[in-house]
Structures are given as structure tokens and as C-alpha cells.
Amino acid sequence: MDKISLEQMLKQMDSSARMENDVRDVLTDYVDDYLNQLLKKSCELAMHRGSKKLQIKDVENALEHYFK
């Protein structure tokens, strides 16, 4: 997620809201880290079942078992 998307989400919730740069940076880093971990686990599950193709079931299983 980029900083512009984060600002747009905030504006949808409250059009007058503002976000400090530090908050934006922390949230952007957190989302990037979360997605990297999710993709890593999902790819591991795909490889475990013998596939080189990531499927929705891999992501769903990773979310269910590792990201509750």
C-alpha cells in the first residue's frame, strides 16, 4: 500500500482528518511487512502441495492458520 492510498482511505472515513508523516510511514511499513509475510507463507503452502502457482486457497490457508 502506498502513502496516497492510505491518505485516500483516511479521507473516506473523515474528509477533514489529517495524518502525520510519521503515522503514514509506520502504517505503510506495517502493511508492507504484513503482505510480505502473508505472501511468503502462501508461497510455502503452494510449494508444499507441489505447485509453482499461487492459488487463492494458499492465501486463505495462510490467513486461517498463521494470521488469526
mmJSON file of the N, C-alpha and C atoms, coordinates in Angstrom:
{"data_MODEL":{"atom_site":{
"group_PDB":["ATOM","ATOM","ATOM","ATOM","ATOM","ATOM","ATOM","ATOM","ATOM","ATOM","ATOM","ATOM","ATOM","ATOM","ATOM","ATOM","ATOM","ATOM","ATOM","ATOM","ATOM","ATOM","ATOM","ATOM","ATOM","ATOM","ATOM","ATOM","ATOM","ATOM","ATOM","ATOM","ATOM","ATOM","ATOM","ATOM","ATOM","ATOM","ATOM","ATOM","ATOM","ATOM","ATOM","ATOM","ATOM","ATOM","ATOM","ATOM","ATOM","ATOM","ATOM","ATOM","ATOM","ATOM","ATOM","ATOM","ATOM","ATOM","ATOM","ATOM","ATOM","ATOM","ATOM","ATOM","ATOM","ATOM","ATOM","ATOM","ATOM","ATOM","ATOM","ATOM","ATOM","ATOM","ATOM","ATOM","ATOM","ATOM","ATOM","ATOM","ATOM","ATOM","ATOM","ATOM","ATOM","ATOM","ATOM","ATOM","ATOM","ATOM","ATOM","ATOM","ATOM","ATOM","ATOM","ATOM","ATOM","ATOM","ATOM","ATOM","ATOM","ATOM","ATOM","ATOM","ATOM","ATOM","ATOM","ATOM","ATOM","ATOM","ATOM","ATOM","ATOM","ATOM","ATOM","ATOM","ATOM","ATOM","ATOM","ATOM","ATOM","ATOM","ATOM","ATOM","ATOM","ATOM","ATOM","ATOM","ATOM","ATOM","ATOM","ATOM","ATOM","ATOM","ATOM","ATOM","ATOM","ATOM","ATOM","ATOM","ATOM","ATOM","ATOM","ATOM","ATOM","ATOM","ATOM","ATOM","ATOM","ATOM","ATOM","ATOM","ATOM","ATOM","ATOM","ATOM","ATOM","ATOM","ATOM","ATOM","ATOM","ATOM","ATOM","ATOM","ATOM","ATOM","ATOM","ATOM","ATOM","ATOM","ATOM","ATOM","ATOM","ATOM","ATOM","ATOM","ATOM","ATOM","ATOM","ATOM","ATOM","ATOM","ATOM","ATOM","ATOM","ATOM","ATOM","ATOM","ATOM","ATOM","ATOM","ATOM","ATOM","ATOM","ATOM","ATOM","ATOM","ATOM","ATOM","ATOM","ATOM","ATOM","ATOM","ATOM"],
"id":[1,2,3,4,5,6,7,8,9,10,11,12,13,14,15,16,17,18,19,20,21,22,23,24,25,26,27,28,29,30,31,32,33,34,35,36,37,38,39,40,41,42,43,44,45,46,47,48,49,50,51,52,53,54,55,56,57,58,59,60,61,62,63,64,65,66,67,68,69,70,71,72,73,74,75,76,77,78,79,80,81,82,83,84,85,86,87,88,89,90,91,92,93,94,95,96,97,98,99,100,101,102,103,104,105,106,107,108,109,110,111,112,113,114,115,116,117,118,119,120,121,122,123,124,125,126,127,128,129,130,131,132,133,134,135,136,137,138,139,140,141,142,143,144,145,146,147,148,149,150,151,152,153,154,155,156,157,158,159,160,161,162,163,164,165,166,167,168,169,170,171,172,173,174,175,176,177,178,179,180,181,182,183,184,185,186,187,188,189,190,191,192,193,194,195,196,197,198,199,200,201,202,203,204],
"type_symbol":["N","C","C","N","C","C","N","C","C","N","C","C","N","C","C","N","C","C","N","C","C","N","C","C","N","C","C","N","C","C","N","C","C","N","C","C","N","C","C","N","C","C","N","C","C","N","C","C","N","C","C","N","C","C","N","C","C","N","C","C","N","C","C","N","C","C","N","C","C","N","C","C","N","C","C","N","C","C","N","C","C","N","C","C","N","C","C","N","C","C","N","C","C","N","C","C","N","C","C","N","C","C","N","C","C","N","C","C","N","C","C","N","C","C","N","C","C","N","C","C","N","C","C","N","C","C","N","C","C","N","C","C","N","C","C","N","C","C","N","C","C","N","C","C","N","C","C","N","C","C","N","C","C","N","C","C","N","C","C","N","C","C","N","C","C","N","C","C","N","C","C","N","C","C","N","C","C","N","C","C","N","C","C","N","C","C","N","C","C","N","C","C","N","C","C","N","C","C","N","C","C","N","C","C"],
"label_atom_id":["N","CA","C","N","CA","C","N","CA","C","N","CA","C","N","CA","C","N","CA","C","N","CA","C","N","CA","C","N","CA","C","N","CA","C","N","CA","C","N","CA","C","N","CA","C","N","CA","C","N","CA","C","N","CA","C","N","CA","C","N","CA","C","N","CA","C","N","CA","C","N","CA","C","N","CA","C","N","CA","C","N","CA","C","N","CA","C","N","CA","C","N","CA","C","N","CA","C","N","CA","C","N","CA","C","N","CA","C","N","CA","C","N","CA","C","N","CA","C","N","CA","C","N","CA","C","N","CA","C","N","CA","C","N","CA","C","N","CA","C","N","CA","C","N","CA","C","N","CA","C","N","CA","C","N","CA","C","N","CA","C","N","CA","C","N","CA","C","N","CA","C","N","CA","C","N","CA","C","N","CA","C","N","CA","C","N","CA","C","N","CA","C","N","CA","C","N","CA","C","N","CA","C","N","CA","C","N","CA","C","N","CA","C","N","CA","C","N","CA","C","N","CA","C","N","CA","C","N","CA","C","N","CA","C","N","CA","C"],
"label_alt_id":[null,null,null,null,null,null,null,null,null,null,null,null,null,null,null,null,null,null,null,null,null,null,null,null,null,null,null,null,null,null,null,null,null,null,null,null,null,null,null,null,null,null,null,null,null,null,null,null,null,null,null,null,null,null,null,null,null,null,null,null,null,null,null,null,null,null,null,null,null,null,null,null,null,null,null,null,null,null,null,null,null,null,null,null,null,null,null,null,null,null,null,null,null,null,null,null,null,null,null,null,null,null,null,null,null,null,null,null,null,null,null,null,null,null,null,null,null,null,null,null,null,null,null,null,null,null,null,null,null,null,null,null,null,null,null,null,null,null,null,null,null,null,null,null,null,null,null,null,null,null,null,null,null,null,null,null,null,null,null,null,null,null,null,null,null,null,null,null,null,null,null,null,null,null,null,null,null,null,null,null,null,null,null,null,null,null,null,null,null,null,null,null,null,null,null,null,null,null,null,null,null,null,null,null],
"label_comp_id":["MET","MET","MET","ASP","ASP","ASP","LYS","LYS","LYS","ILE","ILE","ILE","SER","SER","SER","LEU","LEU","LEU","GLU","GLU","GLU","GLN","GLN","GLN","MET","MET","MET","LEU","LEU","LEU","LYS","LYS","LYS","GLN","GLN","GLN","MET","MET","MET","ASP","ASP","ASP","SER","SER","SER","SER","SER","SER","ALA","ALA","ALA","ARG","ARG","ARG","MET","MET","MET","GLU","GLU","GLU","ASN","ASN","ASN","ASP","ASP","ASP","VAL","VAL","VAL","ARG","ARG","ARG","ASP","ASP","ASP","VAL","VAL","VAL","LEU","LEU","LEU","THR","THR","THR","ASP","ASP","ASP","TYR","TYR","TYR","VAL","VAL","VAL","ASP","ASP","ASP","ASP","ASP","ASP","TYR","TYR","TYR","LEU","LEU","LEU","ASN","ASN","ASN","GLN","GLN","GLN","LEU","LEU","LEU","LEU","LEU","LEU","LYS","LYS","LYS","LYS","LYS","LYS","SER","SER","SER","CYS","CYS","CYS","GLU","GLU","GLU","LEU","LEU","LEU","ALA","ALA","ALA","MET","MET","MET","HIS","HIS","HIS","ARG","ARG","ARG","GLY","GLY","GLY","SER","SER","SER","LYS","LYS","LYS","LYS","LYS","LYS","LEU","LEU","LEU","GLN","GLN","GLN","ILE","ILE","ILE","LYS","LYS","LYS","ASP","ASP","ASP","VAL","VAL","VAL","GLU","GLU","GLU","ASN","ASN","ASN","ALA","ALA","ALA","LEU","LEU","LEU","GLU","GLU","GLU","HIS","HIS","HIS","TYR","TYR","TYR","PHE","PHE","PHE","LYS","LYS","LYS"],
"label_asym_id":["A","A","A","A","A","A","A","A","A","A","A","A","A","A","A","A","A","A","A","A","A","A","A","A","A","A","A","A","A","A","A","A","A","A","A","A","A","A","A","A","A","A","A","A","A","A","A","A","A","A","A","A","A","A","A","A","A","A","A","A","A","A","A","A","A","A","A","A","A","A","A","A","A","A","A","A","A","A","A","A","A","A","A","A","A","A","A","A","A","A","A","A","A","A","A","A","A","A","A","A","A","A","A","A","A","A","A","A","A","A","A","A","A","A","A","A","A","A","A","A","A","A","A","A","A","A","A","A","A","A","A","A","A","A","A","A","A","A","A","A","A","A","A","A","A","A","A","A","A","A","A","A","A","A","A","A","A","A","A","A","A","A","A","A","A","A","A","A","A","A","A","A","A","A","A","A","A","A","A","A","A","A","A","A","A","A","A","A","A","A","A","A","A","A","A","A","A","A","A","A","A","A","A","A"],
"label_entity_id":["1","1","1","1","1","1","1","1","1","1","1","1","1","1","1","1","1","1","1","1","1","1","1","1","1","1","1","1","1","1","1","1","1","1","1","1","1","1","1","1","1","1","1","1","1","1","1","1","1","1","1","1","1","1","1","1","1","1","1","1","1","1","1","1","1","1","1","1","1","1","1","1","1","1","1","1","1","1","1","1","1","1","1","1","1","1","1","1","1","1","1","1","1","1","1","1","1","1","1","1","1","1","1","1","1","1","1","1","1","1","1","1","1","1","1","1","1","1","1","1","1","1","1","1","1","1","1","1","1","1","1","1","1","1","1","1","1","1","1","1","1","1","1","1","1","1","1","1","1","1","1","1","1","1","1","1","1","1","1","1","1","1","1","1","1","1","1","1","1","1","1","1","1","1","1","1","1","1","1","1","1","1","1","1","1","1","1","1","1","1","1","1","1","1","1","1","1","1","1","1","1","1","1","1"],
"label_seq_id":[1,1,1,2,2,2,3,3,3,4,4,4,5,5,5,6,6,6,7,7,7,8,8,8,9,9,9,10,10,10,11,11,11,12,12,12,13,13,13,14,14,14,15,15,15,16,16,16,17,17,17,18,18,18,19,19,19,20,20,20,21,21,21,22,22,22,23,23,23,24,24,24,25,25,25,26,26,26,27,27,27,28,28,28,29,29,29,30,30,30,31,31,31,32,32,32,33,33,33,34,34,34,35,35,35,36,36,36,37,37,37,38,38,38,39,39,39,40,40,40,41,41,41,42,42,42,43,43,43,44,44,44,45,45,45,46,46,46,47,47,47,48,48,48,49,49,49,50,50,50,51,51,51,52,52,52,53,53,53,54,54,54,55,55,55,56,56,56,57,57,57,58,58,58,59,59,59,60,60,60,61,61,61,62,62,62,63,63,63,64,64,64,65,65,65,66,66,66,67,67,67,68,68,68],
"pdbx_PDB_ins_code":[null,null,null,null,null,null,null,null,null,null,null,null,null,null,null,null,null,null,null,null,null,null,null,null,null,null,null,null,null,null,null,null,null,null,null,null,null,null,null,null,null,null,null,null,null,null,null,null,null,null,null,null,null,null,null,null,null,null,null,null,null,null,null,null,null,null,null,null,null,null,null,null,null,null,null,null,null,null,null,null,null,null,null,null,null,null,null,null,null,null,null,null,null,null,null,null,null,null,null,null,null,null,null,null,null,null,null,null,null,null,null,null,null,null,null,null,null,null,null,null,null,null,null,null,null,null,null,null,null,null,null,null,null,null,null,null,null,null,null,null,null,null,null,null,null,null,null,null,null,null,null,null,null,null,null,null,null,null,null,null,null,null,null,null,null,null,null,null,null,null,null,null,null,null,null,null,null,null,null,null,null,null,null,null,null,null,null,null,null,null,null,null,null,null,null,null,null,null,null,null,null,null,null,null],
"Cartn_x":[0.851,0.0,0.894,0.559,1.364,0.738,1.476,1.047,-0.197,-0.336,-1.507,-2.767,-2.695,-3.846,-4.248,-3.271,-3.539,-4.265,-3.822,-4.478,-5.911,-6.122,-7.463,-8.395,-7.889,-8.699,-9.115,-8.177,-8.477,-9.534,-9.416,-10.381,-11.783,-11.871,-13.176,-13.836,-13.03,-13.566,-13.937,-13.088,-13.317,-12.615,-13.389,-12.807,-11.953,-12.117,-11.324,-10.101,-9.952,-8.851,-7.514,-6.501,-5.128,-4.266,-3.17,-2.277,-0.848,-0.18,1.221,2.059,3.143,4.035,4.547,4.868,5.369,4.325,3.071,1.987,1.854,1.874,1.776,2.919,4.122,5.29,5.178,4.755,4.623,3.559,2.415,1.343,1.741,2.412,2.873,3.862,4.797,5.762,5.067,4.087,3.363,2.617,1.907,1.143,2.083,3.192,4.168,4.714,5.051,5.582,4.539,3.303,2.218,2.014,1.962,1.765,2.942,4.149,5.324,5.26,4.893,4.776,3.663,2.534,1.412,1.787,2.44,2.858,3.886,4.805,5.821,5.161,4.272,3.588,2.71,2.034,1.171,1.983,3.132,4.007,4.56,4.89,5.358,4.281,3.033,1.932,1.736,1.863,1.74,2.847,4.069,5.19,4.998,4.459,4.227,3.253,2.272,1.328,1.82,3.062,3.688,3.372,2.946,2.578,3.524,3.766,4.532,3.604,2.303,1.302,0.57,0.6,-0.098,-1.59,-2.388,-3.836,-4.498,-5.756,-6.493,-6.54,-6.596,-6.653,-5.37,-4.245,-2.992,-3.043,-3.559,-3.679,-4.694,-5.819,-6.845,-6.307,-5.564,-4.985,-3.959,-3.138,-2.149,-2.85,-3.88,-4.628,-5.268,-5.827,-6.522,-5.568,-4.402,-3.512,-2.404,-2.032,-0.891,-1.228,-2.38,-2.675,-4.023,-4.331,-5.596,-5.502],
"Cartn_y":[-1.172,0.0,1.232,2.167,3.38,4.472,5.523,6.604,7.316,7.402,8.061,7.258,5.939,5.086,5.216,5.301,5.463,6.779,7.832,9.139,9.076,8.387,8.27,7.504,6.453,5.69,6.564,7.343,8.232,9.259,9.807,10.804,10.203,8.921,8.266,8.147,7.966,7.835,9.189,10.172,11.52,12.511,13.254,14.145,15.257,15.537,16.601,16.063,14.757,14.152,14.373,14.485,14.635,13.561,13.229,12.198,12.732,12.562,12.969,12.051,12.571,11.778,10.535,10.66,9.505,8.398,8.776,7.789,7.094,7.866,7.315,6.343,6.724,5.863,4.553,4.637,3.43,2.503,3.052,2.223,1.602,2.359,1.835,0.694,0.873,-0.186,-1.426,-1.224,-2.342,-3.139,-2.454,-3.132,-3.876,-3.248,-3.906,-5.174,-5.086,-6.245,-7.358,-6.99,-7.963,-8.688,-7.94,-8.55,-9.43,-9.01,-9.84,-11.161,-11.113,-12.342,-13.235,-12.632,-13.402,-14.074,-13.345,-13.934,-15.04,-14.842,-15.869,-17.161,-17.053,-18.249,-18.882,-18.068,-18.586,-19.344,-18.804,-19.481,-20.783,-20.775,-22.01,-23.082,-22.701,-23.665,-24.177,-23.314,-23.743,-24.734,-24.441,-25.35,-26.673,-26.617,-27.83,-28.779,-28.22,-29.078,-29.39,-28.993,-29.36,-28.447,-27.246,-26.326,-25.131,-24.65,-23.419,-22.228,-22.508,-21.467,-21.17,-19.93,-19.498,-19.402,-20.048,-20.034,-19.41,-19.045,-18.402,-19.287,-20.601,-21.489,-21.413,-21.116,-20.961,-19.725,-18.649,-17.408,-17.593,-18.221,-18.455,-19.33,-20.39,-21.259,-20.518,-19.697,-18.916,-17.963,-17.294,-16.377,-17.12,-18.277,-19.049,-19.598,-20.073,-20.762,-19.903,-18.835,-18.053,-16.617,-16.13,-14.709,-14.477,-15.278,-15.101,-13.948],
"Cartn_z":[0.0,0.0,0.0,-0.844,-0.88,-0.012,0.159,1.048,0.529,-0.779,-1.364,-1.067,-1.195,-0.893,0.566,1.439,2.86,3.123,2.491,2.624,2.1,0.988,0.41,1.341,1.964,2.916,4.089,4.595,5.711,5.31,4.118,3.632,3.501,3.15,3.045,4.412,5.442,6.794,7.385,7.115,7.64,6.721,5.98,4.972,5.562,6.841,7.459,8.207,8.256,9.021,8.337,9.143,8.66,9.316,8.668,9.181,9.179,10.311,10.375,9.494,8.984,8.129,8.838,10.134,10.886,10.969,11.162,11.226,9.875,8.819,7.461,7.191,7.594,7.379,8.149,9.414,10.241,9.665,9.29,8.731,7.399,6.57,5.284,5.492,6.415,6.718,7.265,8.159,8.754,7.683,6.81,5.752,4.807,4.437,3.562,4.212,5.491,6.208,6.294,6.615,6.715,5.381,4.293,2.975,2.574,2.895,2.602,3.351,4.638,5.427,4.894,4.549,4.01,2.693,1.813,0.537,0.735,1.658,1.929,2.405,3.391,3.905,2.826,2.053,0.988,-0.053,-0.424,-1.393,-0.82,0.467,1.104,1.042,1.282,1.209,-0.212,-1.189,-2.59,-2.933,-2.521,-2.796,-2.061,-0.847,-0.058,-0.765,-1.454,-2.185,-3.592,-3.9,-5.164,-6.33,-6.039,-7.111,-7.153,-8.354,-8.524,-8.725,-8.698,-8.921,-7.613,-7.206,-6.003,-6.305,-5.452,-5.637,-4.419,-4.589,-3.507,-2.266,-2.459,-1.299,-0.476,-1.11,-0.374,0.52,-0.034,0.738,1.867,1.566,2.589,3.714,3.36,4.388,5.234,4.614,5.363,6.322,5.846,6.714,7.877,7.594,8.623,9.678,9.253,10.18,10.778,10.125,10.596,10.972,10.557,10.743,11.411,12.407,13.133,14.086],
"occupancy":[1.0,1.0,1.0,1.0,1.0,1.0,1.0,1.0,1.0,1.0,1.0,1.0,1.0,1.0,1.0,1.0,1.0,1.0,1.0,1.0,1.0,1.0,1.0,1.0,1.0,1.0,1.0,1.0,1.0,1.0,1.0,1.0,1.0,1.0,1.0,1.0,1.0,1.0,1.0,1.0,1.0,1.0,1.0,1.0,1.0,1.0,1.0,1.0,1.0,1.0,1.0,1.0,1.0,1.0,1.0,1.0,1.0,1.0,1.0,1.0,1.0,1.0,1.0,1.0,1.0,1.0,1.0,1.0,1.0,1.0,1.0,1.0,1.0,1.0,1.0,1.0,1.0,1.0,1.0,1.0,1.0,1.0,1.0,1.0,1.0,1.0,1.0,1.0,1.0,1.0,1.0,1.0,1.0,1.0,1.0,1.0,1.0,1.0,1.0,1.0,1.0,1.0,1.0,1.0,1.0,1.0,1.0,1.0,1.0,1.0,1.0,1.0,1.0,1.0,1.0,1.0,1.0,1.0,1.0,1.0,1.0,1.0,1.0,1.0,1.0,1.0,1.0,1.0,1.0,1.0,1.0,1.0,1.0,1.0,1.0,1.0,1.0,1.0,1.0,1.0,1.0,1.0,1.0,1.0,1.0,1.0,1.0,1.0,1.0,1.0,1.0,1.0,1.0,1.0,1.0,1.0,1.0,1.0,1.0,1.0,1.0,1.0,1.0,1.0,1.0,1.0,1.0,1.0,1.0,1.0,1.0,1.0,1.0,1.0,1.0,1.0,1.0,1.0,1.0,1.0,1.0,1.0,1.0,1.0,1.0,1.0,1.0,1.0,1.0,1.0,1.0,1.0,1.0,1.0,1.0,1.0,1.0,1.0,1.0,1.0,1.0,1.0,1.0,1.0],
"B_iso_or_equiv":[0.0,0.0,0.0,0.0,0.0,0.0,0.0,0.0,0.0,0.0,0.0,0.0,0.0,0.0,0.0,0.0,0.0,0.0,0.0,0.0,0.0,0.0,0.0,0.0,0.0,0.0,0.0,0.0,0.0,0.0,0.0,0.0,0.0,0.0,0.0,0.0,0.0,0.0,0.0,0.0,0.0,0.0,0.0,0.0,0.0,0.0,0.0,0.0,0.0,0.0,0.0,0.0,0.0,0.0,0.0,0.0,0.0,0.0,0.0,0.0,0.0,0.0,0.0,0.0,0.0,0.0,0.0,0.0,0.0,0.0,0.0,0.0,0.0,0.0,0.0,0.0,0.0,0.0,0.0,0.0,0.0,0.0,0.0,0.0,0.0,0.0,0.0,0.0,0.0,0.0,0.0,0.0,0.0,0.0,0.0,0.0,0.0,0.0,0.0,0.0,0.0,0.0,0.0,0.0,0.0,0.0,0.0,0.0,0.0,0.0,0.0,0.0,0.0,0.0,0.0,0.0,0.0,0.0,0.0,0.0,0.0,0.0,0.0,0.0,0.0,0.0,0.0,0.0,0.0,0.0,0.0,0.0,0.0,0.0,0.0,0.0,0.0,0.0,0.0,0.0,0.0,0.0,0.0,0.0,0.0,0.0,0.0,0.0,0.0,0.0,0.0,0.0,0.0,0.0,0.0,0.0,0.0,0.0,0.0,0.0,0.0,0.0,0.0,0.0,0.0,0.0,0.0,0.0,0.0,0.0,0.0,0.0,0.0,0.0,0.0,0.0,0.0,0.0,0.0,0.0,0.0,0.0,0.0,0.0,0.0,0.0,0.0,0.0,0.0,0.0,0.0,0.0,0.0,0.0,0.0,0.0,0.0,0.0,0.0,0.0,0.0,0.0,0.0,0.0],
"pdbx_formal_charge":[null,null,null,null,null,null,null,null,null,null,null,null,null,null,null,null,null,null,null,null,null,null,null,null,null,null,null,null,null,null,null,null,null,null,null,null,null,null,null,null,null,null,null,null,null,null,null,null,null,null,null,null,null,null,null,null,null,null,null,null,null,null,null,null,null,null,null,null,null,null,null,null,null,null,null,null,null,null,null,null,null,null,null,null,null,null,null,null,null,null,null,null,null,null,null,null,null,null,null,null,null,null,null,null,null,null,null,null,null,null,null,null,null,null,null,null,null,null,null,null,null,null,null,null,null,null,null,null,null,null,null,null,null,null,null,null,null,null,null,null,null,null,null,null,null,null,null,null,null,null,null,null,null,null,null,null,null,null,null,null,null,null,null,null,null,null,null,null,null,null,null,null,null,null,null,null,null,null,null,null,null,null,null,null,null,null,null,null,null,null,null,null,null,null,null,null,null,null,null,null,null,null,null,null],
"auth_seq_id":[1,1,1,2,2,2,3,3,3,4,4,4,5,5,5,6,6,6,7,7,7,8,8,8,9,9,9,10,10,10,11,11,11,12,12,12,13,13,13,14,14,14,15,15,15,16,16,16,17,17,17,18,18,18,19,19,19,20,20,20,21,21,21,22,22,22,23,23,23,24,24,24,25,25,25,26,26,26,27,27,27,28,28,28,29,29,29,30,30,30,31,31,31,32,32,32,33,33,33,34,34,34,35,35,35,36,36,36,37,37,37,38,38,38,39,39,39,40,40,40,41,41,41,42,42,42,43,43,43,44,44,44,45,45,45,46,46,46,47,47,47,48,48,48,49,49,49,50,50,50,51,51,51,52,52,52,53,53,53,54,54,54,55,55,55,56,56,56,57,57,57,58,58,58,59,59,59,60,60,60,61,61,61,62,62,62,63,63,63,64,64,64,65,65,65,66,66,66,67,67,67,68,68,68],
"auth_comp_id":["MET","MET","MET","ASP","ASP","ASP","LYS","LYS","LYS","ILE","ILE","ILE","SER","SER","SER","LEU","LEU","LEU","GLU","GLU","GLU","GLN","GLN","GLN","MET","MET","MET","LEU","LEU","LEU","LYS","LYS","LYS","GLN","GLN","GLN","MET","MET","MET","ASP","ASP","ASP","SER","SER","SER","SER","SER","SER","ALA","ALA","ALA","ARG","ARG","ARG","MET","MET","MET","GLU","GLU","GLU","ASN","ASN","ASN","ASP","ASP","ASP","VAL","VAL","VAL","ARG","ARG","ARG","ASP","ASP","ASP","VAL","VAL","VAL","LEU","LEU","LEU","THR","THR","THR","ASP","ASP","ASP","TYR","TYR","TYR","VAL","VAL","VAL","ASP","ASP","ASP","ASP","ASP","ASP","TYR","TYR","TYR","LEU","LEU","LEU","ASN","ASN","ASN","GLN","GLN","GLN","LEU","LEU","LEU","LEU","LEU","LEU","LYS","LYS","LYS","LYS","LYS","LYS","SER","SER","SER","CYS","CYS","CYS","GLU","GLU","GLU","LEU","LEU","LEU","ALA","ALA","ALA","MET","MET","MET","HIS","HIS","HIS","ARG","ARG","ARG","GLY","GLY","GLY","SER","SER","SER","LYS","LYS","LYS","LYS","LYS","LYS","LEU","LEU","LEU","GLN","GLN","GLN","ILE","ILE","ILE","LYS","LYS","LYS","ASP","ASP","ASP","VAL","VAL","VAL","GLU","GLU","GLU","ASN","ASN","ASN","ALA","ALA","ALA","LEU","LEU","LEU","GLU","GLU","GLU","HIS","HIS","HIS","TYR","TYR","TYR","PHE","PHE","PHE","LYS","LYS","LYS"],
"auth_asym_id":["A","A","A","A","A","A","A","A","A","A","A","A","A","A","A","A","A","A","A","A","A","A","A","A","A","A","A","A","A","A","A","A","A","A","A","A","A","A","A","A","A","A","A","A","A","A","A","A","A","A","A","A","A","A","A","A","A","A","A","A","A","A","A","A","A","A","A","A","A","A","A","A","A","A","A","A","A","A","A","A","A","A","A","A","A","A","A","A","A","A","A","A","A","A","A","A","A","A","A","A","A","A","A","A","A","A","A","A","A","A","A","A","A","A","A","A","A","A","A","A","A","A","A","A","A","A","A","A","A","A","A","A","A","A","A","A","A","A","A","A","A","A","A","A","A","A","A","A","A","A","A","A","A","A","A","A","A","A","A","A","A","A","A","A","A","A","A","A","A","A","A","A","A","A","A","A","A","A","A","A","A","A","A","A","A","A","A","A","A","A","A","A","A","A","A","A","A","A","A","A","A","A","A","A"],
"auth_atom_id":["N","CA","C","N","CA","C","N","CA","C","N","CA","C","N","CA","C","N","CA","C","N","CA","C","N","CA","C","N","CA","C","N","CA","C","N","CA","C","N","CA","C","N","CA","C","N","CA","C","N","CA","C","N","CA","C","N","CA","C","N","CA","C","N","CA","C","N","CA","C","N","CA","C","N","CA","C","N","CA","C","N","CA","C","N","CA","C","N","CA","C","N","CA","C","N","CA","C","N","CA","C","N","CA","C","N","CA","C","N","CA","C","N","CA","C","N","CA","C","N","CA","C","N","CA","C","N","CA","C","N","CA","C","N","CA","C","N","CA","C","N","CA","C","N","CA","C","N","CA","C","N","CA","C","N","CA","C","N","CA","C","N","CA","C","N","CA","C","N","CA","C","N","CA","C","N","CA","C","N","CA","C","N","CA","C","N","CA","C","N","CA","C","N","CA","C","N","CA","C","N","CA","C","N","CA","C","N","CA","C","N","CA","C","N","CA","C","N","CA","C","N","CA","C","N","CA","C","N","CA","C","N","CA","C","N","CA","C"],
"pdbx_PDB_model_num":[1,1,1,1,1,1,1,1,1,1,1,1,1,1,1,1,1,1,1,1,1,1,1,1,1,1,1,1,1,1,1,1,1,1,1,1,1,1,1,1,1,1,1,1,1,1,1,1,1,1,1,1,1,1,1,1,1,1,1,1,1,1,1,1,1,1,1,1,1,1,1,1,1,1,1,1,1,1,1,1,1,1,1,1,1,1,1,1,1,1,1,1,1,1,1,1,1,1,1,1,1,1,1,1,1,1,1,1,1,1,1,1,1,1,1,1,1,1,1,1,1,1,1,1,1,1,1,1,1,1,1,1,1,1,1,1,1,1,1,1,1,1,1,1,1,1,1,1,1,1,1,1,1,1,1,1,1,1,1,1,1,1,1,1,1,1,1,1,1,1,1,1,1,1,1,1,1,1,1,1,1,1,1,1,1,1,1,1,1,1,1,1,1,1,1,1,1,1,1,1,1,1,1,1]
}}}
